[in-house]
Amino acid sequence: LNKLQNVISKITDESTISISYVISCFKNIENIKEFTDSLTSQWENFWTVLSNDSVIESNSLDEIFLNTIMFSNIESLQMISKNNNYKQNIYCNPLFLNVIDDQNRIKEIISKLHIVFESLDLDNSPKDLNDYVYENNSFEINIPNLQNFIQFYGKFDQVDFDNSNFKAIQESNCKELIEYIDDCFNDYLSDVYLILPKNNAEELDFYMKLLNKEDVDEKVSELIIRKVNTKVVNITELNNESIKLQLLNNNKIVESWDNVLYLMNNEKNKSSVINYLNKIENAEILSKTKVSNEKDEKNKTIYSDIFKILIQNESINNESYELITKCSPWWFDSLDFTNLSSEKIEILINNIVVNPNKKSFDNIRKDHKNILVKLIEKHTSTILKIVDTLEIDSIDLENILKSEKLSDIIKNKFVKLLTDDEIITNTNSILSLAEIKAANNSFDISTELLTIILLSKEVNYKTKIKIFNNNSALLDISKIDEFLINLPSKYGEISNKDKKALIEESQDNLDFLKILEGIGYISSYKNEKYGLRVFHKRK
């Protein structure tokens, strides 16, 4: 024994001669067990030196390795396996469980060296050792291992394994494997779930269970959500706020108002909700369903407040805005129009989201005067019921008078809201009133306003003549000279008693001259080759 110890002390100096001697000893020594045990217990760098030697043949190295497995004590194996590939020779060998017959020795090595197998040939390994590895989680969580262990111990479905892997695991009937994965869930996700190329059709119930796992790395969950095509039906069933937002950002929630408004209720989600709605395909699907008008236990509508906040957001593009506002079961009387564009307010009006009351009327008038007429056009009968309580100015009136949808009767009611002095401050209102009065003489305006129209230089002369013909009795005869002078020069000459004015022939002009003749302003008129000649009494 002492002689052996002396030899070992000499050969562990790691010289080239010593290494060659060690290799020859493993081939020729009779007491291989004692030699192996003693050598590995005293030479810490045993395996590091031998495995890196360029001269030793691979078969010889394999034999030496096997001797250490059989004869070295466990403490020695722990020592010599540091900082080298010793353990790799174990966990990378699918048939390691067969290298020796002593199964208890194999179990001890697996346990003490903390071996986790990269792969195993279960069909050609002892059942007892397979069970030991399986029950002690001594295998890597990787695709081949999961497939092999499920096939060996449970129920395996290749289609589910490839396409809905978490479901395949949960339905495998492999209790120990399921628990192992649960304890190392992020490893499973990174090393299996995300690697399977077709694994993008996880069944919803299992997907929800997966997403609700605690302590899932945020980067990993983002990758999963991008990979899996399954959309979450009910976002409220998820626990993690970060995952909810990831699903929203990746367009992986079912298009429902319950989901959208639930997410909108969290301030951190608002910009993402807007981005989601700005995808026209989402808005189109949502537009097919009204927002729920359901009430809570306090008899308050659940979604009206948050929907109101949503539609007051200018960041929604108009195409999506047009679609989603059709879904409102409410019309609001206290919307804040300050930050909304005129286009959006018009959409709200057209989709009957704005309550046509005085408050809405005043708010729109304050911030978007050009859209006010749209509210009147859309809800004419309702607005008429409160018309006497409304306030407008000459600009509002101008837009109302230009409307092609409002009748003259309606327009006339709004004219009555302003004084003549207020109306005449806006030339465009005067021009519109003139056109309306010329076309419809029953349109009621004051004599003062009528006179202003007739004497205006901006109103078309043909329009003024038509109005005059229907209302001549209302124009003070002393104003006729001024009226004529403000017409084109050929008409202005009628006021000159020394001239025989000539104007074009038309029915309106014939009626006009007939009236002037009737009141004695001219003596007569005659139809000549080039028009109508006007005559005055000779002085």
Buried (B, 14 or more C-beta within 10 A) or exposed (E): EEEBEEBBEEBBEBEEEBBBEBBEBBEEBEEBEEBBBBBBBBBBBBBBBBBEBEEBEEEBBEBBBBBBBBBBEEEBBBBBBEEBEBBEBBBEBBEBBBBEEEEEBBBEBBEEBEBBBBBBBBEEBBEEBBEBBBEBBBBBBBBBBBBBBBBBBBEBBEEBBBBBBBBBBBBBEBEBBBEBBEEBBBBBBBBBBBEBEEBBBBBBEBBBBBBEBEEBEEEBBBBBBBBBEBBBEBBEEBEBEEBBBBBBBBBBBBBBBBBBBBBBBEEEBBEBBBBBBBBEEBBBBBBEEEBBEEEEEEEEBBBBEBBBBBBBBBEBBEEBBBBBBBBBBBBBBEBEBEEBBBBBBBBBBBBBBBBBBBEBBBBBBEBBBBBBBBBBBBBBEBBBEEBEEBEBBBBBBBBBBBBEEBEBEBBBBBBEBBEBEBBBEBEBBBBBBBBBBBEBEEBEBBEBBBBBBBBBEEBEEBBBBBBBBBBBEBBEEEEBBBBBBBBEEBBBBBBBEEEBBBBEEEEBBBBBBEBBBEEEBBEEBEEEEEBBBBEBEEE
